[in-house]
Amino acid sequence: MDKLTDEMIAGRVMTEAFYRFPGTGHMVCSLTMADGRHVSGESQTSPESYNEELSQTQSRHAAYVKVRNLAVDGMMDNLFPDL
């Protein structure tokens, strides 16, 4: 297997939770992986231009990037043994 796709990552995500810090455009996505590990991603915009759907998409993407980086470093071998 050469590339860790979004679909492969999504298949190992047990839950995802989003939190917007009050009064800000700062959104955090927390993924709970199948092995119990938590990986987070963030997005940031001005409170005036905040869009919840876009912020969730961006923060989820940032968390997926972290999962990929951890997998490349060999720290997700139990979740993605074929990489």
N, C-alpha and C positions, 0 to 999 in steps of 0.2 A: 504494500500500500504506500503510495507516494505522498498523497495530500490529505490532510484532515479537513473534511468539508463541514459546512455549517450543519448539514443533515446528520453527519456522524456525531458532532458535538451535541446537537439537540437530542439525539437518541440516548445520550448519557446524562442529560440534565433531568433531575428528579423534580425540582421546583425552581421557580424564579420569582424573585420579589423585587419591587421597585420602591424607592423612597425619594421623594422630593423634599429638600430642605426648605422649610417654610420661608416665604418671602424672597426666594432666590430662583434661579434657573438651573440649579445644581441637582441632577438626578443620579442616583446610584442604582445599579442593577446587581443583585446578588444571586448567583447560581448555586444551587446545591447539586453537586455531582453525585453519580451513583455510588461512589465510594465514601460519601459523607463529607468530602472536602467542599469548601466554599470558595468561589472565585467571583470577584467583583469587577465591575466596569463603571465608568462615569461619563456623563455628558454635562456640558456647561453652556448656558446661553444667558442672555439678560432676562430678568424677570418679565420685561415688557414684551419680548418676542418669544416667550416660552410656549412650546407646543408639546403636549404630553406624549402623543403618539411618536413624534419624531425623537423626543428625548429618550423614550423607552427603546426605540430602535437603535439609537446611537450608543446608549449605555450597554445594551445587550451585545452589540457588535464589539465594543471595547472589552467586554468580559470574554467573548469568544477569542479575541486576539490573545488575551492572557492565557487561555486554555491552550491555544496553539503553541505559544512560546514555552509553556510548561511541558507540553508533549515533546517538542523538539529537544528540550533539555533532559528528556528521559524521566521527568517527574510525574508522568501520567501513564506509565507503562501498564499499570493494572487496569486502566480504563480503555487504553488503545494499544493492546499488545502487538498488533500487526504493523505498527509504524516502525 
